[in-house]
Amino acid sequence: MLITIGSAAAKWPEQPVTITLTLQGAAGSAGDVHARLSADYMEKYLGENATIIVVNMPGAGGEIAYNDIASAPADGLKVNLATIPPLISRLAEEADTSYSLEDFVFLGKVTSAPGAIAVAAASEFNSLKELVDYAKANPGKLTVSVSGIGNDDHLAGLQLMDKYDLDLLVIPFDTGPASIDAVLGGHTQAGTMNAIDAAIKFKNELRTLAVFGAERMKAAPHAPTASNRV
């Protein structure tokens, strides 16, 4: 995730200011946690003259949040916690967006977290291999929830399909929490999501079959990587 602002920002004002920190994630999502931690840090770093307000703008795979920050005045009073995959994928696909990469100034990297595929704790699948074997034997039947079209969860699902030549029934939801709820409630058989949600936040409710990274997460060493499970 990166924090971005509209381009050509003016010199920082000396008087007390209120800064709006927007994000595409819904309340309770991994991105929401990152945003609120970032807001606390920003207030400490900028001093008593700065007040940071976090505003969630979920929906449309990030398009709502990115259109908002791209059209914001370049005064530094609105910043966005950007999730890079959905931002870049829309530009790469030449989607019908009102912004370009040049409309943003990237201030710095906030965090990096891999994706993961997880199932409910009571699921019949105990490993990624079991899930892949089932999907191969039942093409088009394994349901996988994702938090929107074109975002990192969706791209992770597509990569999984491509790597193992799978035909999955991918079901998009408007937000990450809604996608996770679908897995927890048994409405979908699996879900791709942020590894922090899968392996840490919901580690007792979900079974993380694999983390999409080259190495195990230090914060969740129990979660295997996709490369060493199939």
C-alpha positions as CSV (number, residue, x, y, z in Angstrom):
1,M,0.0,0.0,0.0
2,L,1.1,3.5,-0.8
3,I,-0.1,6.9,0.4
4,T,-0.9,9.2,-2.6
5,I,-2.0,12.8,-3.1
6,G,-3.1,14.8,-6.0
7,S,-0.2,16.1,-8.1
8,A,1.4,19.5,-7.7
9,A,0.6,19.9,-4.1
10,A,1.0,23.4,-2.7
11,K,3.4,24.3,0.2
12,W,2.2,23.0,3.5
13,P,0.1,25.6,5.4
14,E,1.4,26.7,8.8
15,Q,-2.0,27.0,10.4
16,P,-3.9,24.1,12.0
17,V,-5.2,21.7,9.4
18,T,-7.5,18.7,9.1
19,I,-6.3,16.1,6.7
20,T,-8.6,13.5,5.2
21,L,-7.1,10.1,4.6
22,T,-9.2,8.1,2.2
23,L,-9.0,4.4,1.3
24,Q,-10.9,1.9,-0.9
25,G,-11.3,-0.6,1.9
26,A,-14.4,-0.9,4.0
27,A,-14.5,-0.5,7.8
28,G,-12.9,-3.5,9.5
29,S,-10.8,-4.5,6.5
30,A,-7.1,-5.0,6.6
31,G,-6.7,-1.7,4.7
32,D,-8.8,0.1,7.3
33,V,-6.5,-1.1,10.0
34,H,-3.5,0.1,8.1
35,A,-5.2,3.5,7.5
36,R,-6.0,4.1,11.1
37,L,-2.5,3.1,12.2
38,S,-1.1,5.5,9.6
39,A,-3.4,8.2,10.8
40,D,-2.1,7.9,14.3
41,Y,1.5,8.0,13.1
42,M,0.8,11.0,10.8
43,E,-0.7,13.0,13.7
44,K,2.4,12.3,15.9
45,Y,4.8,13.2,13.0
46,L,3.0,16.4,11.9
47,G,2.4,17.6,15.4
48,E,-0.5,19.2,17.2
49,N,-1.6,21.3,14.3
50,A,-2.7,18.3,12.2
51,T,-5.9,16.3,12.7
52,I,-6.3,13.2,10.5
53,I,-9.8,11.9,9.6
54,V,-10.1,8.4,8.0
55,V,-12.8,8.1,5.4
56,N,-13.7,4.7,3.9
57,M,-14.7,4.7,0.2
58,P,-15.3,1.1,-0.7
59,G,-16.9,-0.2,-4.0
60,A,-16.1,-0.5,-7.7
61,G,-12.8,-2.1,-7.0
62,G,-11.2,1.1,-5.8
63,E,-12.5,3.3,-8.6
64,I,-14.6,5.5,-6.2
65,A,-11.6,6.2,-4.0
66,Y,-9.1,6.8,-6.8
67,N,-11.5,9.1,-8.7
68,D,-12.0,11.1,-5.5
69,I,-8.3,11.6,-4.8
70,A,-7.5,12.3,-8.4
71,S,-10.0,15.2,-8.5
72,A,-9.1,16.6,-5.1
73,P,-7.4,20.0,-4.8
74,A,-3.7,19.7,-4.8
75,D,-3.3,21.3,-1.3
76,G,-2.2,18.3,0.7
77,L,-5.3,18.2,2.7
78,K,-6.6,15.0,1.2
79,V,-4.4,11.9,0.9
80,N,-5.2,8.3,-0.1
81,L,-4.0,5.0,1.1
82,A,-3.7,3.2,-2.2
83,T,-3.7,-0.5,-2.9
84,I,-1.5,-0.7,-5.9
85,P,-2.9,-3.7,-7.8
86,P,-6.4,-2.3,-8.6
87,L,-5.0,1.1,-9.3
88,I,-2.4,-0.2,-11.8
89,S,-4.6,-2.9,-13.3
90,R,-7.2,-0.3,-14.4
91,L,-4.6,1.8,-16.1
92,A,-2.9,-1.2,-17.7
93,E,-6.2,-2.4,-19.1
94,E,-6.9,1.2,-20.4
95,A,-10.2,1.1,-18.5
96,D,-12.6,4.0,-18.7
97,T,-11.0,6.0,-15.9
98,S,-10.9,9.8,-15.4
99,Y,-7.4,9.7,-14.1
100,S,-3.9,8.7,-15.1
101,L,-0.8,7.8,-13.1
102,E,0.5,11.3,-13.5
103,D,-2.4,12.6,-11.5
104,F,-0.9,11.2,-8.3
105,V,2.2,11.9,-6.2
106,F,3.3,8.7,-4.3
107,L,4.5,9.8,-0.9
108,G,5.9,6.4,0.3
109,K,5.3,2.8,1.0
110,V,3.2,2.1,4.1
111,T,3.1,-1.7,4.2
112,S,3.3,-4.8,2.1
113,A,1.2,-7.9,2.7
114,P,0.7,-10.9,0.4
115,G,-2.6,-12.4,-0.5
116,A,-3.9,-15.7,0.7
117,I,-6.5,-18.4,-0.1
118,A,-8.5,-19.6,2.9
119,V,-11.5,-21.8,3.7
120,A,-13.7,-22.0,6.8
121,A,-12.2,-23.8,9.7
122,A,-14.7,-26.6,9.3
123,S,-14.0,-27.0,5.6
124,E,-13.3,-30.4,4.0
125,F,-10.2,-28.9,2.5
126,N,-7.1,-29.2,4.7
127,S,-4.5,-28.2,2.1
128,L,-4.1,-26.3,-1.2
129,K,-3.5,-29.6,-2.9
130,E,-6.8,-31.0,-1.8
131,L,-8.6,-27.9,-3.0
132,V,-6.8,-28.0,-6.4
133,D,-7.5,-31.7,-6.8
134,Y,-11.2,-31.0,-6.1
135,A,-11.3,-28.1,-8.5
136,K,-9.7,-30.2,-11.3
137,A,-12.2,-33.0,-10.7
138,N,-15.2,-30.6,-10.6
139,P,-14.5,-27.8,-13.1
140,G,-16.6,-24.7,-12.7
141,K,-18.1,-25.8,-9.3
142,L,-15.6,-24.6,-6.7
143,T,-16.9,-21.2,-5.5
144,V,-14.2,-18.6,-4.5
145,S,-15.2,-15.2,-3.2
146,V,-13.1,-12.1,-3.9
147,S,-13.5,-8.5,-2.9
148,G,-14.3,-6.9,-6.2
149,I,-13.1,-7.1,-9.8
150,G,-9.6,-6.1,-10.8
151,N,-8.2,-5.8,-7.3
152,D,-5.5,-7.8,-5.6
153,D,-7.8,-10.5,-4.3
154,H,-9.3,-11.0,-7.8
155,L,-5.9,-11.1,-9.4
156,A,-4.7,-13.7,-6.9
157,G,-7.6,-15.9,-7.9
158,L,-6.9,-15.5,-11.5
159,Q,-3.2,-16.4,-11.0
160,L,-4.3,-19.5,-9.1
161,M,-6.5,-20.5,-12.0
162,D,-3.8,-19.9,-14.5
163,K,-1.0,-21.7,-12.5
164,Y,-3.0,-24.8,-12.0
165,D,-5.2,-24.7,-15.0
166,L,-8.4,-24.5,-13.0
167,D,-12.0,-23.5,-13.8
168,L,-13.3,-21.8,-10.7
169,L,-16.5,-20.0,-10.0
170,V,-15.2,-16.6,-8.8
171,I,-17.8,-14.6,-7.0
172,P,-17.0,-10.8,-6.5
173,F,-18.3,-8.9,-3.5
174,D,-18.3,-5.1,-2.9
175,T,-15.9,-5.3,0.1
176,G,-13.3,-7.5,1.7
177,P,-15.3,-8.1,4.9
178,A,-18.3,-9.1,2.8
179,S,-16.1,-11.6,0.8
180,I,-14.7,-13.0,4.1
181,D,-18.2,-13.3,5.6
182,A,-19.2,-15.4,2.6
183,V,-16.5,-17.9,3.4
184,L,-17.3,-17.9,7.1
185,G,-21.0,-18.4,6.5
186,G,-20.5,-21.2,4.0
187,H,-21.8,-19.3,1.1
188,T,-18.6,-19.8,-0.8
189,Q,-16.1,-22.7,-0.4
190,A,-13.0,-20.6,-0.4
191,G,-11.9,-17.0,-0.7
192,T,-8.8,-15.1,-1.7
193,M,-8.0,-12.2,0.7
194,N,-5.3,-10.3,2.5
195,A,-3.1,-12.7,4.4
196,I,-3.4,-10.6,7.5
197,D,-7.1,-11.3,7.5
198,A,-6.7,-15.0,6.7
199,A,-3.8,-16.0,8.9
200,I,-4.0,-13.5,11.8
201,K,-7.3,-11.7,12.2
202,F,-9.5,-14.7,11.5
203,K,-6.9,-17.5,12.2
204,N,-9.4,-19.4,14.5
205,E,-12.3,-19.1,12.1
206,L,-10.5,-19.6,8.8
207,R,-8.0,-22.2,7.6
208,T,-5.3,-20.6,5.5
209,L,-4.4,-23.0,2.8
210,A,-1.6,-20.9,1.3
211,V,-0.1,-17.5,1.3
212,F,0.8,-16.1,-2.1
213,G,4.4,-15.2,-1.4
214,A,7.9,-16.6,-1.7
215,E,8.3,-16.9,2.0
216,R,6.2,-17.5,5.0
217,M,4.9,-14.5,6.9
218,K,6.9,-13.7,10.1
219,A,3.7,-12.7,11.8
220,A,2.0,-16.0,10.8
221,P,4.6,-18.7,10.3
222,H,1.9,-21.4,10.5
223,A,0.5,-20.3,7.1
224,P,2.3,-22.2,4.3
225,T,3.2,-20.6,1.0
226,A,1.6,-21.7,-2.3
227,S,5.0,-22.7,-3.7
228,N,5.6,-25.4,-1.1
229,R,2.1,-26.9,-0.9
230,V,1.4,-28.1,-4.4
